[in-house]
Amino acid sequence: MLTHRTIALFLCASTFALCQGQRAEQLLAQNPCSSKVTCSDCIRTPSCAWCFAADFNGPRCFNPAMEGQDVVGKCDEAYIFNPDSRRSIDPLYNRELSRAKSRMGISYEESSSSSAGSYGAGAYGGGGGAAGAGDNLVQIKPQKVQMKLRMNEMHKLTFAYSQAQDYPVDLYYLMDLSRSMQNDKEKLSTLGTLLSSTMKNITSNFRIGFGSFVDKLVMPYVSTVPKNLISPCEGCAAPYGFRNQMSLSMDTDFFNEAVARADVSGNLDAPEGGFDAIMQAVVCRSEIGWRDKARRLLVFSTDAGFHYAGDGKLGGIVQPNDGECHMQDNSYTHSTIQDYPSISQINLKVKKNAINVIFAVTAEQISVYEQLSKHIEGSSSGILSNDSGNVVDLVRDQYNKITSTVEMKDTASDAVQIVYYSSCLGPKDSIMQTNKCDGLKVGDVVEFTAEITLKECPKDPRQWKQIFEISPVGVSENMTVELEMICDCPCEHPGHHAYNDSPLVCNGQGISACGVCVCNPGRFGKACECSAHGGVSIEQERGCRPTNASSGPLCSNRGTCICGVCECHKMEDLSKVISGPFCECDNFTCDMNKGLLCSGPDHGECVCGKCSCRPEYTGPACQCLKDTTPCRSPENGEICSGNGKCVCGQCVCNVDDERHYSGKFCEKCPTCPGRCQEFKDCVLCEVHARGPMFNPDATPHCGNCTLFPTVEEGKIEANESRNEHLCSFYDDEDCLYVFVYSYNETQHLVVRAQKERECPRKVFILGIVLGVIAAIVLVGLALLMLWKMVTTIHDRREFARFEKERMMAKWDTGENPIYKQATSTFKNPTYAGK
């Protein structure tokens, strides 16, 4: 009896332990925090917090949303480390935008009630009048932000941009002075004053400079015959690579003189050395005279193509371009030493120095430079006339094109992801993902929201503090972001009260940090009591089972139990990881959809054998959208028109023996009567003034009909894009009348009816009979006339043939010997004719 009771108790205890173990495994799969064993790993997991109390025995890494009350009851809040991502703005670096007034004439300063330190969704001021110098103008707000971010947590940062009025402009005109540009140079020398006056209509603080280029002084680009190095053509100056003819200045008269004084030269091949000139004009800031607070324009004028990196090898120049300034006495000194720069080098330097390049080229070359401008940030291209006579209009138009567009860029590292959103000049609620806005004017304020996410913590702790800039393309102003990455815990560093490196802790084999032992190499265990070279006891094996019992698989059969700690197996595919204190978790056994784990990284990720979906997705494989908006019918606002279910953002329509719904919103039902039958009598009455509802003696004539259909000329058809339903019926005169009905955005019924009915044509029976009789009579008369004509023609032909034969007879009646005349003739001999 006692033996049976003991066995029964043992079986009950085993069953309870097994159930508890399964429940623990389920909790571990749902909570990724429980698998983190160090404070650093814990806070790098979203929504996880760490308890660093020394005497705490529960799971130190926990999810406050799931198990917060349980842990707080055991761990004092003072020992819980759960940092939040946050930002702060120094009022000194939150200056108002210069002349930032909206098109409606309302200053943001008038409508702002937020302090500078609490700048958020649109609280920024209008600022006073723009100062005369660019240093006092503000085009982006705020100017500096301090941020602290946890890994995989997104933080929103809102900032504003406005193009300041009278902002300084530096324009450097870089011209190809090969012989083919002779006419262009002469024309430009007369347009300097006009160009300056035109730009001064845009800004009073305008400076202009001039530089020229030809090509490298080596074969096969330039003839190296001694006399050709002096004068390659009649009236030409000696060739050169790049020359700064005039640094940026407000003296337009000197610009005209500099252009007129510059002599043309010549080279051999068609492409020119323009890339050398662009590189030096961009990076030699002090020599050219670029200002820090100014919009910088580089006008590149040529009628030929360009050499780029690698072409220098034809002339024996193999040293790559270093992207540095090499100017002496206003001339490029490394033309024959360094290769041409590459397109990517030009783009890098243009971005770094915030310069807008305008390619003013002839019509023959415009297609090439349009392709080039796609690879150089902030650049544009325009067609230059044969003598550069339109350069003033071209520069003005390209400047307006550049300044009417703002495009945000950043210098963040790969560890930081930034996504931009803005409504541009549209309504505030029409926000879309974009970093570019068009159609801006001076004073227009554009608000951007940057969603900043720390994707990973760099391996080098020195990179946990970074500074990057967010700035408009081609504008020297920027917003500096000082980012501090929260990648570890303060209690993991000396000086914190939860840090102890005394030899009395952790069996002298490690240090105590954040309440746990960080063991020396070769040691492990809760108190570093285990050695990598030692064995495992039965007591230690219990630490490798979720149930903490003596039965069950060690380390979920996916790891090795070493001194009570599971060391999980390594997979051949390094992207597949087994983790967790009992090796119960992995990132590769989750549900798949279309061959992708958790439907791909855009939908979710595999955490501890279960898909952790993005907020907008759901389902075992994160394959379904939570949002049911795509399933709502525009007719009645119901999900799938009330005729189906929304599954993964698509309607699955109901189907039975009598009704078979179809369509995007299950709004179609070929076997259903719809509402056509309901509306037909009212439409017949209101549109065609007939039918059972029509009463000419009553007012109104159609009783309770209130459809008020829109009557249209011509044949009417249903528009499927507006979910219109086509209805057609025959009235008592067998006339077909047609109408359609639909629902507008406010779910009001809209009926369109065809004005004219389609009636069958009436048949005139008597007319048909008389017509047939008349036709028979006419046909008979026609046949008689035809017979008469045929017989007459035949008779005449016979008579004519008879006459012809008679006339052709050969015999004569006087020669017949038998024939004797009926009369006789006698002559009187005595008659003498008297």
VEXRO-731864 format. One record per residue (C-alpha): residue in three letters; x, y, z. Coordinates in steps of 0.5 Angstrom, whole numbers, plus 2048, in hexadecimal, padded with zeros to 3 digits. Layout:
<sites>
ALAXYZ ...
</sites>
This chain:
<sites>
MET800800800 LEU806805802 THR8098037FC HIS8048057F7 ARG80280B7FA THR80A80D7FA ILE80A80B7F2 ALA8038107F1 LEU8068167F5 PHE80D8157F1 LEU8098157EA CYS80581B7EC ALA80B81F7EE SER80E81D7E7 THR80881F7E4 PHE8088267E7 ALA80F8277E6 LEU80E8257DF CYS80982A7DE GLN80D82F7E2 GLY81282E7DD GLN80E82F7D7 ARG80B8357DA ALA8128387DB GLU8148367D4 GLN80E83A7D1 LEU8108407D5 LEU8178407D3 ALA8148407CC GLN8108467CD ASN81584A7D1 PRO81C84B7CD CYS81E84F7D4 SER81E8497D8 SER8248467D3 LYS82984C7D5 VAL82E84A7DA THR8328517DA CYS82F8587DB SER83285A7D5 ASP82F8557D1 CYS8288577D5 ILE82885E7D3 ARG82A85D7CC THR8238597CB PRO81D85D7CA SER81885E7D0 CYS81D85A7D5 ALA81F85D7DC TRP82585A7E1 CYS8258597E8 PHE82C85A7EB ALA82A8597F2 ALA82F8547F6 ASP82A8507F9 PHE82584F7F4 ASN8248487F2 GLY81F8487EC PRO82084A7E5 ARG8248507E4 CYS8228527DD PHE81B8537DD ASN8158567D9 PRO81285B7DD ALA80C85B7D9 MET80B8547DA GLU80E8527E1 GLY80F8597E4 GLN80B8587EA ASP80E8517EC VAL8158547EB VAL81485B7EE GLY8118577F4 LYS8188537F5 CYS81D8597F2 ASP81D8607F5 GLU81B8657F0 ALA8228687F2 TYR8258627EF ILE8228627E8 PHE8258647E2 ASN8208667DD PRO82386C7D9 ASP81F8707D4 SER8218737CD ARG82087A7CE ARG8228817CB SER8248887CD ILE82588E7CA ASP8298947CC PRO82589B7CB LEU82C89E7C9 TYR82B8997C3 ASN82489A7C2 ARG8248A17BE GLU81E8A37BA LEU81E8A27B3 SER81F8A97AF ARG8198AC7AC ALA8168A57AD LYS80F8A77AB SER80A8A37A7 ARG8068A47A1 MET8008A67A5 GLY8048AC7A8 ILE8038A97AF SER80A8A97B3 TYR80C8A37B6 GLU80E8A77BC GLU8078AA7BD SER8048A37BD SER80989F7C2 SER80889E7C9 SER80E8997CA SER81489B7CD ALA81B89A7CA GLY81D8947CE SER8168907CC TYR8168917C5 GLY81288B7C2 ALA80D88B7BD GLY80D8927B9 ALA80E8967BF TYR81389B7BC GLY8138A27BB GLY8148A77B5 GLY81A8AB7B7 GLY81B8B27B6 GLY81E8B57AF ALA8238B27AC ALA82A8B57AD GLY82F8B87A8 ALA8348B37A9 GLY8338AB7A8 ASP8368AA7AF ASN8308AC7B3 LEU82B8A97AE VAL8278A27B0 GLN82489D7AB ILE8248977B0 LYS8218967B7 PRO8238947BC GLN82B8947BA LYS82D88F7BF VAL82A8897C3 GLN82C8847C8 MET82987D7C8 LYS82A8777CC LEU8288717C8 ARG8278697CA MET8288647C5 ASN8228627C0 GLU81E8687C3 MET81B86D7BE HIS81B8757C0 LYS81887A7BD LEU81B8817BC THR8178877B8 PHE81B88D7B5 ALA8198927B0 TYR81D8957AA SER81B89C7A7 GLN81F8A07A2 ALA8218A67A4 GLN8208AD7A1 ASP8268B079E TYR82B8AA79F PRO8328AB79D VAL8348A8796 ASP83B8A6794 LEU83B8A578C TYR8428A2789 TYR8418A2781 LEU84689C77F MET84789D777 ASP84A898772 LEU84F89D76E SER851898769 ARG85189B762 SER84A899760 MET84789E766 GLN84A8A4763 ASN8438A7762 ASP8408A5769 LYS8468A976C GLU8458AF768 LYS83E8AF76A LEU83F8AD771 SER8438B3772 THR83E8B8770 LEU8388B4775 GLY83C8B577B THR8388BB77E LEU8328B877B LEU8338B277F SER8358B5785 SER82F8BA785 THR82A8B4784 MET82D8B078A LYS82C8B678E ASN8258B778D ILE8258B0790 THR82A8B2796 SER82D8B8797 ASN8338B479A PHE8368B1794 ARG83D8B0792 ILE8408AD78B GLY8468AA789 PHE8498A7783 GLY84E8A1781 SER85089E77A PHE853897778 VAL855893772 ASP85988C773 LYS85F889776 LEU86588B773 VAL867884770 MET86688076A PRO86187E768 TYR85D88476B VAL861889769 SER86788A763 THR86D88A767 VAL87188D761 PRO875893764 LYS87289875F ASN86B895761 LEU86C895768 ILE86D89D767 SER86789E762 PRO864898760 CYS86089C75B GLU85F8A3758 GLY85E8A875D CYS85E8A3763 ALA8618A3769 ALA86589D76C PRO86189876F TYR860896776 GLY85C89277B PHE85889677F ARG85989E781 ASN8558A2786 GLN8548A8782 MET8508AC787 SER84F8AA78E LEU8488AB791 SER8468B3791 MET8418B8791 ASP8448BC78B THR8418BA785 ASP8458BF781 PHE84B8BB783 PHE8478B5781 ASN8468B877A GLU84E8B9779 ALA8508B277C VAL84C8AF777 ALA84E8B4771 ARG8558B3773 ALA8558AB773 ASP8588A876D VAL8558A2769 SER85A89C768 GLY859896765 ASN85A88E766 LEU85A888761 ASP854883763 ALA84D885764 PRO84C88476C GLU84E889770 GLY852889777 GLY84B88C77B PHE84C887781 ASP85288A783 ALA850891783 ILE84988F787 MET84D88B78C GLN85289178D ALA84C89678D VAL848892792 VAL84E890797 CYS852897797 ARG84D89B79B SER8528A079D GLU8558A1796 ILE84E8A2793 GLY84B8A6799 TRP8458A179B ARG8428A47A1 ASP83F8A07A6 LYS8388A37A7 ALA8368A379F ARG83389F79A ARG83989D795 LEU83889C78E LEU83D89A789 VAL83B89B782 PHE83F89677D SER83E898776 THR841894770 ASP83F892769 ALA84388B76A GLY84388576E PHE848883774 HIS84D87F776 TYR84D87A77C ALA851876781 GLY85587177D ASP855875777 GLY85C878779 LYS85F871778 LEU85F873771 GLY864878772 GLY868874777 ILE86587777D VAL863872782 GLN863875789 PRO85C87678B ASN85987C78D ASP85987E794 GLY853883794 GLU858888798 CYS85988F796 HIS860890792 MET860898790 GLN86689C78F ASP8658A378C ASN85E8A278A SER86089C786 TYR85F894787 THR866891788 HIS86488A788 SER861889781 THR86788577E ILE868881785 GLN86187F787 ASP85B87B783 TYR85587E781 PRO85087E787 SER84A879787 ILE84387A787 SER84287878E GLN84887C790 ILE84488278D ASN83E880790 LEU84187F797 LYS845886797 VAL83F88A795 LYS83A88779A LYS84088879F ASN84088F79D ALA83989179C ILE83A893795 ASN83489378F VAL838892789 ILE834894782 PHE83689177C ALA835896776 VAL837893770 THR835893769 ALA82F88F766 GLU834889763 GLN83688876A ILE83088976E SER82E88176E VAL83587F771 TYR835885777 GLU82E883778 GLN83087C77A LEU83687F77E SER832883782 LYS82E87D785 HIS83487B788 ILE83688178B GLU832884791 GLY82F88A790 SER83188B789 SER82D88D783 SER82E88F77B GLY82B893776 ILE82C89576F LEU83189A76D SER83189E767 ASN83689E761 ASP8398A5764 SER8378A476B GLY8328AA76A ASN82D8A676F VAL8318A5775 VAL82E8AA779 ASP8278A7778 LEU82A8A0779 VAL82D8A277F ARG8278A6782 ASP8228A0780 GLN82789B783 TYR82889E789 ASN82089F78A LYS820898789 ILE82589678E THR82289B793 SER81B898792 THR81D891794 VAL81F88F79B GLU82288879C MET8248857A3 LYS82B8817A3 ASP82F87F7A9 THR83687C7AB ALA8338777B0 SER8378707B0 ASP83586A7AE ALA8338687B6 VAL82D86E7B5 GLN82786D7B1 ILE8248747AF VAL81D8747AB TYR81A87B7A9 TYR81387D7A9 SER8108837A7 SER8098867A5 CYS80D88C7A1 LEU80889179F GLY80288D7A0 PRO7FE88C7A6 LYS80188A7AC ASP7FD8837AC SER8008817A5 ILE80687F7A8 MET80A87A7A3 GLN8118777A3 THR81687C79F ASN81C8807A0 LYS81A88579B CYS81588A79A ASP81488F793 GLY811895792 LEU814899797 LYS8148A1798 VAL8188A579C GLY8158A57A3 ASP81189E7A2 VAL81289A7A8 VAL8138937A7 GLU81388E7AD PHE8168877AD THR8168817B2 ALA81C87D7B2 GLU81B8767B5 ILE8218747B8 THR82386D7BA LEU82986A7BD LYS82A8637B9 GLU8308617BD CYS8358627C2 PRO83C8637BF LYS84185E7C1 ASP8468647C3 PRO8438677C9 ARG84786E7C7 GLN84186E7C1 TRP83C86E7C6 LYS83C8767C6 GLN83B8787BF ILE83A87F7BC PHE83687F7B5 GLU8338857B1 ILE82C8867AE SER82C88B7A9 PRO82988D7A2 VAL82D88B79C GLY831891799 VAL8308957A0 SER8358967A4 GLU8318977AB ASN82F8907AE MET82C88E7B5 THR83288A7B9 VAL82F8847BD GLU8348827C2 LEU83287A7C3 GLU8338767C9 MET83286F7C9 ILE82F86B7CF CYS8338657CE ASP8358637D5 CYS8338647DC PRO8378697E1 CYS8378637E6 GLU83C85F7E1 HIS8418657E2 PRO8468667E8 GLY84386B7ED HIS83C8697ED HIS83A8667F4 ALA8388607F0 TYR83F85F7ED ASN84385B7F2 ASP84A8587EF SER84C8557F6 PRO85084E7F6 LEU84A84D7FC VAL84584C7F7 CYS8438477F1 ASN8488427F4 GLY84E8477F2 GLN84D8457EB GLY84984B7E9 ILE8468527EA SER83F8537ED ALA83B8587E8 CYS83485A7E8 GLY8338547ED VAL83684E7E9 CYS83D84C7E8 VAL84184D7E2 CYS8468477E2 ASN84D8477E0 PRO84E8437DA GLY84E83C7DB ARG84983D7E1 PHE84183D7E1 GLY83B83C7E6 LYS8378407EA ALA83D8417EE CYS84283F7E9 GLU8438397ED CYS8448357E7 SER84A8337E3 ALA8498327DB HIS84E82C7DD GLY8498297E2 GLY8448247E2 VAL83C8257E4 SER8398227EA ILE8318207EA GLU8308277EE GLN83382B7E9 GLU82F8277E4 ARG82982A7E7 GLY82B8317E5 CYS82B82E7DD ARG82382D7DE PRO81D8317DD THR81A82E7E3 ASN82082E7E7 ALA81F8267E9 SER8238207E8 SER81F81E7E2 GLY81E8207DB PRO8238227D5 LEU8298267D7 CYS82982D7D3 SER82382B7CF ASN8288257CB ARG82B82B7C7 GLY83182D7CC THR83682A7D1 CYS83582B7D8 ILE83B82E7DB CYS83B82F7E3 GLY8348307E3 VAL8348357DD CYS8328337D6 GLU8378347D0 CYS8328347CA HIS8348317C4 LYS8378357BE MET8348347B7 GLU8388347B1 ASP83483A7AE LEU83683F7B3 SER8308437B2 LYS82C83E7B5 VAL82D83E7BD ILE82B83A7C3 SER82A83E7C9 GLY82783E7D0 PRO82983C7D7 PHE8268357D5 CYS8288357CD GLU8208367CD CYS82083B7C8 ASP82283C7C0 ASN8218417BB PHE82083C7B5 THR81A8377B7 CYS81583D7B6 ASP80F83C7B1 MET81183E7AA ASN80D8427A5 LYS80E84179D GLY81583E79F LEU8178447A4 LEU8188437AC CYS8128477AF SER81084A7A8 GLY81784E7A8 PRO81B8537AC ASP8168587AA HIS8108547AD GLY8138527B3 GLU81984E7B6 CYS81A8477B9 VAL81B8477C1 CYS81B8417C5 GLY81883D7C0 LYS8128417BF CYS8118477BA SER81184E7BD CYS80D8527B9 ARG80E8597B7 PRO80885E7BA GLU80485E7B4 TYR8048567B2 THR8028507B6 GLY8018497B4 PRO8058437B6 ALA80A8457B0 CYS80984C7B1 GLN80584C7AA CYS7FF84F7AC LEU7FE8577AC LYS7FA8597B2 ASP7F785F7AF THR7F085D7AC THR7F08647A8 PRO7F18617A1 CYS7EB85C7A3 ARG7E68627A4 SER7E186379F PRO7E186A79C GLU7D986979B ASN7D78687A3 GLY7DE8687A6 GLU7DD8617A9 ILE7E285B7A9 CYS7E28587A2 SER7DB85B7A1 GLY7D88567A7 ASN7D98507A2 GLY7DF84E7A4 LYS7E584E7A8 CYS7EC8527A8 VAL7F284D7A8 CYS7F98507A7 GLY7F68567A5 GLN7F285379F CYS7EA85179F VAL7E884A79F CYS7E184A79D ASN7DB84679F VAL7D984079A ASP7D383C79B ASP7CE838797 GLU7CA83E796 ARG7CF844796 HIS7D5845793 TYR7D984B795 SER7DF84E791 GLY7E3854790 LYS7E8858794 PHE7E4859799 CYS7DF854798 GLU7DA859795 LYS7D885578F CYS7D384F78F PRO7D184D788 THR7CC84878C CYS7C984E790 PRO7C385378E GLY7C7859791 ARG7C385F792 CYS7C186078A GLN7BA85D78B GLU7B9862791 PHE7BB86878D LYS7B8866786 ASP7B1869787 CYS7B487078A VAL7B9871784 LEU7B386F77F CYS7AF874782 GLU7B487A784 VAL7B887977D HIS7B2877778 ALA7AC87977C ARG7A887377B GLY7A886C77F PRO7A386A785 MET7A686F789 PHE7A4875784 ASN79E879786 PRO79D87F782 ASP798882786 ALA79C88178D THR7A188678F PRO7A788478F HIS7A587F789 CYS7A987978C GLY7A7879793 ASN7AC877798 CYS7B2876793 THR7B887A795 LEU7BE877791 PHE7BF87E78D PRO7C387A787 THR7C887E783 VAL7C587E77C GLU7CB87D777 GLU7CB87D76F GLY7CD87776B LYS7CE87076D ILE7D086F774 GLU7D586A777 ALA7D786877E ASN7DE86A780 GLU7E1865784 SER7E6869787 ARG7E086D78B ASN7DD86678D GLU7D7868788 HIS7D1863787 LEU7CE862780 CYS7C6861780 SER7C286177A PHE7BA85F77A TYR7B585F774 ASP7AE863775 ASP7A7862773 GLU7A986476C ASP7AF85F76C CYS7B486576C LEU7BA86476F TYR7BC869775 VAL7C3869778 PHE7C686C77E VAL7CC86B783 TYR7CD86C78B SER7D386D78F TYR7D5870796 ASN7D9876797 GLU7DF87779C THR7D98797A1 GLN7D587379F HIS7D087679C LEU7CC873797 VAL7CD876790 VAL7C987478A ARG7CB875782 ALA7C587477D GLN7C5874776 LYS7C1879773 GLU7BE87676D ARG7BB86F76D GLU7BC86A768 CYS7B6868765 PRO7B586375F ARG7B3866758 LYS7AB866756 VAL7AA862750 PHE7A486474A ILE7A185E748 LEU79D861743 GLY7A2865740 ILE7A685E73F VAL7A185B73C LEU79F860737 GLY7A7861736 VAL7A7859734 ILE7A185A72F ALA7A486072C ALA7AB85D72B ILE7A7856728 VAL7A485B723 LEU7AA85F721 VAL7AE858721 GLY7A885571C LEU7A885C718 ALA7B085C717 LEU7B0854715 LEU7AA856710 MET7AE85C70D LEU7B585870D TRP7B1852709 LYS7AE857704 MET7B585A703 VAL7B8854702 THR7B38516FD THR7B38586F9 ILE7BB8586F8 HIS7BA8516F6 ASP7B58526F0 ARG7B98586EE ARG7BF8546ED GLU7BB84F6E9 PHE7B88546E5 ALA7BF8576E4 ARG7C28516E2 PHE7BD84F6DD GLU7BE8566D9 LYS7C58556D9 GLU7C484E6D6 ARG7BF8516D1 MET7C48566CE MET7C98516CD ALA7C584D6C8 LYS7C984C6C1 TRP7C384A6BC ASP7BF84F6B7 THR7B884F6B5 GLY7BA8526AE GLU7BE84C6AC ASN7B98476AD PRO7B88446A6 ILE7B18416A8 TYR7AF8486AA LYS7AB84C6A5 GLN7A88536A7 ALA7A18546A7 THR7A185A6A2 SER7A385A69A THR7A7860697 PHE7A586268F LYS7A986768B ASN7A586B686 PRO7AA86C680 THR7A687267D TYR7A7875684 ALA7AC87A684 GLY7AB87D68B LYS7A7883689 
</sites>
